[in-house]
Every structure is written in structure tokens, then in C-alpha cells.
Amino acid sequence: MGAIELRNKIMQLLNTDNISYLKEVFDFAEKNKLQHPDTFQELPTPIQELLLESAAQADRGELTPHDKVTEEVRKKYNLTK
């Protein structure tokens, strides 16, 4: 089962007005979140650094529009629309 399918099944389980059930699920999720740290921290340091630099570039507005990237890839690999 993939992540999307699993997420959808969880959402179906949460589609209820049973407040005690929802509180139990919330408490369970909060407890487990503390036991499983952010996956970013599990990435190798060079990858973390690249991601942080990418985010900083985006914050500075140093972005390449999707249309331009698509055009460059099409030219480079001789692709048609």
C-alpha cells in the first residue's frame, strides 16, 4: 500500500463526529510524532545543506520559471510538445 492510499484510508477513519475517538487518535499521533523525529534530520548532511540552500535561493527569488525549464529540456533532448 502506497502513502497516498494509506493517507486516504486514514482520512476515511477520521471522518467521524465521535470526539472521544478523535481525541484518542490525536493523542496517539502526538505521542508517535515525538518518538519519530523529523525525517529531514535523518537525511545525510550534504542533502540537508542542498535543501536549505535551495530554500534560501527561493526566498531570495532566485527561481527559474517552469516554462523556461521545460523549454530548455525540450531543446536539449529534441522533444516536441
N, CA, C and O atoms as CSV, one atom per row, in Angstrom:
chain,resi,resn,atom,element,x,y,z
A,1,MET,N,N,0.849,-1.170,0.000
A,1,MET,CA,C,0.000,0.000,0.000
A,1,MET,C,C,0.899,1.238,0.000
A,1,MET,O,O,1.812,1.356,0.817
A,2,GLY,N,N,0.629,2.144,-0.916
A,2,GLY,CA,C,1.420,3.352,-1.025
A,2,GLY,C,C,0.973,4.411,-0.031
A,2,GLY,O,O,-0.050,4.264,0.638
A,3,ALA,N,N,1.754,5.477,0.055
A,3,ALA,CA,C,1.483,6.543,1.009
A,3,ALA,C,C,0.137,7.219,0.741
A,3,ALA,O,O,-0.592,7.535,1.681
A,4,ILE,N,N,-0.193,7.439,-0.512
A,4,ILE,CA,C,-1.447,8.121,-0.836
A,4,ILE,C,C,-2.641,7.265,-0.441
A,4,ILE,O,O,-3.602,7.755,0.151
A,5,GLU,N,N,-2.569,5.977,-0.776
A,5,GLU,CA,C,-3.666,5.080,-0.426
A,5,GLU,C,C,-3.822,4.986,1.095
A,5,GLU,O,O,-4.940,4.996,1.612
A,6,LEU,N,N,-2.706,4.895,1.797
A,6,LEU,CA,C,-2.750,4.815,3.260
A,6,LEU,C,C,-3.324,6.104,3.845
A,6,LEU,O,O,-4.145,6.053,4.761
A,7,ARG,N,N,-2.906,7.240,3.334
A,7,ARG,CA,C,-3.420,8.520,3.816
A,7,ARG,C,C,-4.930,8.604,3.592
A,7,ARG,O,O,-5.661,9.073,4.465
A,8,ASN,N,N,-5.399,8.153,2.432
A,8,ASN,CA,C,-6.834,8.176,2.150
A,8,ASN,C,C,-7.612,7.285,3.114
A,8,ASN,O,O,-8.701,7.653,3.555
A,9,LYS,N,N,-7.065,6.125,3.443
A,9,LYS,CA,C,-7.735,5.227,4.384
A,9,LYS,C,C,-7.797,5.847,5.779
A,9,LYS,O,O,-8.798,5.715,6.483
A,10,ILE,N,N,-6.725,6.519,6.166
A,10,ILE,CA,C,-6.719,7.193,7.464
A,10,ILE,C,C,-7.760,8.306,7.487
A,10,ILE,O,O,-8.474,8.477,8.476
A,11,MET,N,N,-7.844,9.062,6.395
A,11,MET,CA,C,-8.836,10.132,6.316
A,11,MET,C,C,-10.257,9.572,6.437
A,11,MET,O,O,-11.120,10.196,7.054
A,12,GLN,N,N,-10.497,8.413,5.856
A,12,GLN,CA,C,-11.815,7.786,5.972
A,12,GLN,C,C,-12.110,7.437,7.435
A,12,GLN,O,O,-13.231,7.613,7.911
A,13,LEU,N,N,-11.087,6.940,8.137
A,13,LEU,CA,C,-11.268,6.601,9.550
A,13,LEU,C,C,-11.542,7.839,10.403
A,13,LEU,O,O,-12.231,7.758,11.420
A,14,LEU,N,N,-11.005,8.973,9.988
A,14,LEU,CA,C,-11.165,10.207,10.759
A,14,LEU,C,C,-12.453,10.950,10.426
A,14,LEU,O,O,-12.772,11.949,11.071
A,15,ASN,N,N,-13.178,10.490,9.455
A,15,ASN,CA,C,-14.422,11.141,9.046
A,15,ASN,C,C,-15.543,10.735,10.002
A,15,ASN,O,O,-16.416,9.939,9.654
A,16,THR,N,N,-15.504,11.299,11.214
A,16,THR,CA,C,-16.467,10.975,12.261
A,16,THR,C,C,-16.659,12.175,13.168
A,16,THR,O,O,-15.813,13.067,13.222
A,17,ASP,N,N,-17.766,12.192,13.875
A,17,ASP,CA,C,-18.027,13.232,14.877
A,17,ASP,C,C,-17.782,12.713,16.290
A,17,ASP,O,O,-18.054,13.415,17.264
A,18,ASN,N,N,-17.271,11.493,16.408
A,18,ASN,CA,C,-17.019,10.881,17.713
A,18,ASN,C,C,-15.796,11.551,18.340
A,18,ASN,O,O,-14.655,11.212,18.023
A,19,ILE,N,N,-16.052,12.502,19.231
A,19,ILE,CA,C,-14.980,13.316,19.803
A,19,ILE,C,C,-14.001,12.489,20.632
A,19,ILE,O,O,-12.800,12.760,20.599
A,20,SER,N,N,-14.471,11.502,21.365
A,20,SER,CA,C,-13.549,10.693,22.174
A,20,SER,C,C,-12.613,9.884,21.272
A,20,SER,O,O,-11.425,9.755,21.565
A,21,TYR,N,N,-13.149,9.341,20.180
A,21,TYR,CA,C,-12.323,8.604,19.215
A,21,TYR,C,C,-11.283,9.536,18.596
A,21,TYR,O,O,-10.109,9.177,18.492
A,22,LEU,N,N,-11.711,10.726,18.188
A,22,LEU,CA,C,-10.791,11.683,17.572
A,22,LEU,C,C,-9.696,12.114,18.557
A,22,LEU,O,O,-8.537,12.273,18.172
A,23,LYS,N,N,-10.071,12.302,19.831
A,23,LYS,CA,C,-9.063,12.661,20.839
A,23,LYS,C,C,-8.053,11.535,21.019
A,23,LYS,O,O,-6.856,11.790,21.152
A,24,GLU,N,N,-8.527,10.289,21.024
A,24,GLU,CA,C,-7.611,9.148,21.157
A,24,GLU,C,C,-6.653,9.077,19.972
A,24,GLU,O,O,-5.456,8.850,20.147
A,25,VAL,N,N,-7.178,9.270,18.784
A,25,VAL,CA,C,-6.331,9.247,17.585
A,25,VAL,C,C,-5.317,10.381,17.651
A,25,VAL,O,O,-4.141,10.186,17.344
A,26,PHE,N,N,-5.770,11.563,18.051
A,26,PHE,CA,C,-4.868,12.710,18.153
A,26,PHE,C,C,-3.757,12.434,19.165
A,26,PHE,O,O,-2.583,12.662,18.875
A,27,ASP,N,N,-4.124,11.944,20.350
A,27,ASP,CA,C,-3.122,11.639,21.377
A,27,ASP,C,C,-2.115,10.611,20.876
A,27,ASP,O,O,-0.914,10.741,21.108
A,28,PHE,N,N,-2.618,9.586,20.185
A,28,PHE,CA,C,-1.738,8.563,19.617
A,28,PHE,C,C,-0.758,9.181,18.620
A,28,PHE,O,O,0.440,8.904,18.660
A,29,ALA,N,N,-1.285,10.026,17.722
A,29,ALA,CA,C,-0.436,10.647,16.704
A,29,ALA,C,C,0.592,11.573,17.340
A,29,ALA,O,O,1.756,11.569,16.940
A,30,GLU,N,N,0.183,12.357,18.313
A,30,GLU,CA,C,1.130,13.254,19.003
A,30,GLU,C,C,2.240,12.464,19.687
A,30,GLU,O,O,3.412,12.827,19.591
A,31,LYS,N,N,1.875,11.392,20.374
A,31,LYS,CA,C,2.860,10.559,21.073
A,31,LYS,C,C,3.853,9.974,20.081
A,31,LYS,O,O,5.061,10.007,20.317
A,32,ASN,N,N,3.357,9.441,18.980
A,32,ASN,CA,C,4.240,8.819,17.988
A,32,ASN,C,C,5.068,9.837,17.232
A,32,ASN,O,O,6.185,9.532,16.812
A,33,LYS,N,N,4.550,11.033,17.050
A,33,LYS,CA,C,5.322,12.076,16.381
A,33,LYS,C,C,6.578,12.390,17.186
A,33,LYS,O,O,7.645,12.618,16.616
A,34,LEU,N,N,6.454,12.402,18.495
A,34,LEU,CA,C,7.610,12.665,19.351
A,34,LEU,C,C,8.627,11.529,19.291
A,34,LEU,O,O,9.827,11.753,19.450
A,35,GLN,N,N,8.145,10.315,19.061
A,35,GLN,CA,C,9.035,9.154,19.000
A,35,GLN,C,C,9.728,9.045,17.643
A,35,GLN,O,O,10.755,8.375,17.528
A,36,HIS,N,N,9.180,9.696,16.615
A,36,HIS,CA,C,9.737,9.638,15.278
A,36,HIS,C,C,10.108,11.055,14.850
A,36,HIS,O,O,9.256,11.807,14.379
A,37,PRO,N,N,11.374,11.417,15.013
A,37,PRO,CA,C,11.777,12.787,14.694
A,37,PRO,C,C,11.598,13.110,13.211
A,37,PRO,O,O,11.389,12.228,12.378
A,38,ASP,N,N,11.686,14.376,12.922
A,38,ASP,CA,C,11.545,14.873,11.561
A,38,ASP,C,C,12.486,14.128,10.628
A,38,ASP,O,O,13.674,13.985,10.915
A,39,THR,N,N,11.950,13.655,9.514
A,39,THR,CA,C,12.762,12.876,8.582
A,39,THR,C,C,13.874,13.721,7.962
A,39,THR,O,O,14.864,13.172,7.478
A,40,PHE,N,N,13.728,15.041,7.970
A,40,PHE,CA,C,14.794,15.911,7.466
A,40,PHE,C,C,16.089,15.636,8.222
A,40,PHE,O,O,17.167,15.603,7.628
A,41,GLN,N,N,15.982,15.441,9.513
A,41,GLN,CA,C,17.157,15.197,10.343
A,41,GLN,C,C,17.818,13.855,10.017
A,41,GLN,O,O,18.991,13.648,10.327
A,42,GLU,N,N,17.075,12.959,9.402
A,42,GLU,CA,C,17.610,11.653,9.060
A,42,GLU,C,C,18.356,11.663,7.728
A,42,GLU,O,O,19.063,10.709,7.401
A,43,LEU,N,N,18.198,12.745,6.960
A,43,LEU,CA,C,18.883,12.845,5.671
A,43,LEU,C,C,20.373,13.080,5.886
A,43,LEU,O,O,20.766,13.648,6.905
A,44,PRO,N,N,21.210,12.653,4.940
A,44,PRO,CA,C,22.646,12.933,5.045
A,44,PRO,C,C,22.882,14.453,5.068
A,44,PRO,O,O,22.144,15.209,4.436
A,45,THR,N,N,23.893,14.879,5.786
A,45,THR,CA,C,24.195,16.305,5.931
A,45,THR,C,C,24.329,17.026,4.589
A,45,THR,O,O,23.795,18.128,4.459
A,46,PRO,N,N,25.015,16.465,3.580
A,46,PRO,CA,C,25.114,17.187,2.306
A,46,PRO,C,C,23.746,17.433,1.664
A,46,PRO,O,O,23.535,18.473,1.041
A,47,ILE,N,N,22.827,16.494,1.809
A,47,ILE,CA,C,21.482,16.661,1.256
A,47,ILE,C,C,20.738,17.746,2.027
A,47,ILE,O,O,20.064,18.581,1.424
A,48,GLN,N,N,20.855,17.743,3.351
A,48,GLN,CA,C,20.235,18.788,4.161
A,48,GLN,C,C,20.737,20.167,3.727
A,48,GLN,O,O,19.954,21.105,3.577
A,49,GLU,N,N,22.044,20.274,3.528
A,49,GLU,CA,C,22.631,21.555,3.125
A,49,GLU,C,C,22.101,22.003,1.760
A,49,GLU,O,O,21.788,23.179,1.569
A,50,LEU,N,N,22.002,21.078,0.822
A,50,LEU,CA,C,21.461,21.416,-0.504
A,50,LEU,C,C,20.018,21.888,-0.415
A,50,LEU,O,O,19.636,22.856,-1.072
A,51,LEU,N,N,19.221,21.209,0.393
A,51,LEU,CA,C,17.821,21.601,0.543
A,51,LEU,C,C,17.689,22.966,1.205
A,51,LEU,O,O,16.854,23.774,0.799
A,52,LEU,N,N,18.503,23.227,2.214
A,52,LEU,CA,C,18.461,24.530,2.878
A,52,LEU,C,C,18.897,25.642,1.932
A,52,LEU,O,O,18.305,26.721,1.933
A,53,GLU,N,N,19.917,25.392,1.133
A,53,GLU,CA,C,20.362,26.391,0.161
A,53,GLU,C,C,19.294,26.614,-0.905
A,53,GLU,O,O,19.075,27.748,-1.330
A,54,SER,N,N,18.638,25.559,-1.336
A,54,SER,CA,C,17.556,25.696,-2.317
A,54,SER,C,C,16.427,26.558,-1.762
A,54,SER,O,O,15.889,27.418,-2.459
A,55,ALA,N,N,16.079,26.321,-0.514
A,55,ALA,CA,C,15.021,27.122,0.121
A,55,ALA,C,C,15.450,28.587,0.228
A,55,ALA,O,O,14.643,29.489,0.008
A,56,ALA,N,N,16.712,28.819,0.565
A,56,ALA,CA,C,17.219,30.189,0.665
A,56,ALA,C,C,17.193,30.874,-0.700
A,56,ALA,O,O,16.835,32.048,-0.795
A,57,GLN,N,N,17.569,30.156,-1.752
A,57,GLN,CA,C,17.517,30.714,-3.106
A,57,GLN,C,C,16.086,31.084,-3.470
A,57,GLN,O,O,15.848,32.142,-4.054
A,58,ALA,N,N,15.145,30.234,-3.136
A,58,ALA,CA,C,13.743,30.524,-3.431
A,58,ALA,C,C,13.276,31.755,-2.659
A,58,ALA,O,O,12.551,32.592,-3.196
A,59,ASP,N,N,13.691,31.863,-1.400
A,59,ASP,CA,C,13.337,33.032,-0.594
A,59,ASP,C,C,13.887,34.319,-1.195
A,59,ASP,O,O,13.275,35.381,-1.080
A,60,ARG,N,N,15.044,34.216,-1.834
A,60,ARG,CA,C,15.663,35.394,-2.472
A,60,ARG,C,C,15.084,35.656,-3.861
A,60,ARG,O,O,15.456,36.627,-4.520
A,61,GLY,N,N,14.182,34.799,-4.298
A,61,GLY,CA,C,13.567,34.973,-5.611
A,61,GLY,C,C,14.418,34.449,-6.751
A,61,GLY,O,O,14.172,34.781,-7.911
A,62,GLU,N,N,15.407,33.643,-6.440
A,62,GLU,CA,C,16.297,33.083,-7.459
A,62,GLU,C,C,15.681,31.791,-8.000
A,62,GLU,O,O,16.152,30.689,-7.716
A,63,LEU,N,N,14.631,31.956,-8.773
A,63,LEU,CA,C,13.893,30.817,-9.299
A,63,LEU,C,C,13.912,30.825,-10.813
A,63,LEU,O,O,14.088,31.874,-11.433
A,64,THR,N,N,13.730,29.656,-11.409
A,64,THR,CA,C,13.595,29.537,-12.854
A,64,THR,C,C,12.170,29.105,-13.147
A,64,THR,O,O,11.730,28.063,-12.660
A,65,PRO,N,N,11.436,29.890,-13.938
A,65,PRO,CA,C,10.052,29.527,-14.238
A,65,PRO,C,C,9.951,28.156,-14.912
A,65,PRO,O,O,10.830,27.756,-15.674
A,66,HIS,N,N,8.882,27.460,-14.620
A,66,HIS,CA,C,8.658,26.118,-15.158
A,66,HIS,C,C,8.701,26.119,-16.681
A,66,HIS,O,O,9.291,25.227,-17.290
A,67,ASP,N,N,8.076,27.120,-17.295
A,67,ASP,CA,C,8.047,27.189,-18.761
A,67,ASP,C,C,9.459,27.231,-19.345
A,67,ASP,O,O,9.736,26.592,-20.360
A,68,LYS,N,N,10.345,27.984,-18.701
A,68,LYS,CA,C,11.716,28.097,-19.201
A,68,LYS,C,C,12.458,26.763,-19.064
A,68,LYS,O,O,13.167,26.344,-19.979
A,69,VAL,N,N,12.291,26.112,-17.936
A,69,VAL,CA,C,12.945,24.816,-17.719
A,69,VAL,C,C,12.432,23.804,-18.737
A,69,VAL,O,O,13.213,23.054,-19.322
A,70,THR,N,N,11.117,23.787,-18.945
A,70,THR,CA,C,10.521,22.867,-19.913
A,70,THR,C,C,11.074,23.117,-21.304
A,70,THR,O,O,11.408,22.177,-22.026
A,71,GLU,N,N,11.168,24.371,-21.675
A,71,GLU,CA,C,11.690,24.726,-22.997
A,71,GLU,C,C,13.141,24.269,-23.157
A,71,GLU,O,O,13.512,23.725,-24.197
A,72,GLU,N,N,13.955,24.491,-22.131
A,72,GLU,CA,C,15.361,24.084,-22.192
A,72,GLU,C,C,15.505,22.566,-22.302
A,72,GLU,O,O,16.356,22.078,-23.046
A,73,VAL,N,N,14.689,21.827,-21.576
A,73,VAL,CA,C,14.749,20.366,-21.626
A,73,VAL,C,C,14.317,19.873,-23.002
A,73,VAL,O,O,14.923,18.957,-23.558
A,74,ARG,N,N,13.274,20.478,-23.546
A,74,ARG,CA,C,12.803,20.069,-24.879
A,74,ARG,C,C,13.887,20.293,-25.928
A,74,ARG,O,O,14.110,19.442,-26.790
A,75,LYS,N,N,14.557,21.437,-25.853
A,75,LYS,CA,C,15.629,21.725,-26.812
A,75,LYS,C,C,16.797,20.764,-26.623
A,75,LYS,O,O,17.330,20.223,-27.592
A,76,LYS,N,N,17.183,20.560,-25.388
A,76,LYS,CA,C,18.342,19.712,-25.099
A,76,LYS,C,C,18.138,18.283,-25.565
A,76,LYS,O,O,19.062,17.658,-26.086
A,77,TYR,N,N,16.917,17.757,-25.378
A,77,TYR,CA,C,16.661,16.354,-25.714
A,77,TYR,C,C,15.826,16.201,-26.993
A,77,TYR,O,O,15.327,15.117,-27.293
A,78,ASN,N,N,15.685,17.295,-27.735
A,78,ASN,CA,C,14.978,17.289,-29.012
A,78,ASN,C,C,13.567,16.673,-28.868
A,78,ASN,O,O,13.186,15.756,-29.596
A,79,LEU,N,N,12.823,17.211,-27.910
A,79,LEU,CA,C,11.473,16.738,-27.639
A,79,LEU,C,C,10.448,17.700,-28.227
A,79,LEU,O,O,10.696,18.901,-28.329
A,80,THR,N,N,9.310,17.168,-28.606
A,80,THR,CA,C,8.229,18.008,-29.104
A,80,THR,C,C,7.133,18.097,-28.047
A,80,THR,O,O,7.091,17.299,-27.111
A,81,LYS,N,N,6.260,19.064,-28.206
A,81,LYS,CA,C,5.176,19.247,-27.227
A,81,LYS,C,C,4.170,18.161,-27.320
A,81,LYS,O,O,3.193,18.158,-26.571
